[in-house]
Amino acid sequence: MRPRLKKPEDSYDAIVVGGGLGGLSCALDLSLQGLGVALFEQHSRVGGYAHNFKRRGYTFDVSLHHLGGLEQGQLANRVLGRFG
């Protein structure tokens, strides 16, 4: 399901500030419920701690090295399951 894009002059049902993992999850959940969502991120790309960057020929992993709660019935498992 592709999110519907709105023109700036249109109104939104929800505004999410921050495009890290939590903000992206929140925006996706609201969008799946049929709400119009605007997501604002100060960085040049979304993802928060879930991305890397290159400097002087080296690639750096920002921080996310482990995601817990993936067992059946735990929070991360339920959230990821909801998003398919």
Stockholm file with secondary structure:
# STOCKHOLM 1.0

chainA/1-84         MRPRLKKPEDSYDAIVVGGGLGGLSCALDLSLQGLGVALFEQHSRVGGYAHNFKRRGYTFDVSLHHLGGLEQGQLANRVLGRFG
#=GR chainA/1-84 SS CCCCCCCTTSCCSEEEECCSHHHHHHHHHHHHTTCCEEEECSSSSSCTTSCEEEETTEEEECSCCCCCCCSTTSHHHHHHHHTC
#=GC SS_cons        CCCCCCCTTSCCSEEEECCSHHHHHHHHHHHHTTCCEEEECSSSSSCTTSCEEEETTEEEECSCCCCCCCSTTSHHHHHHHHTC
//
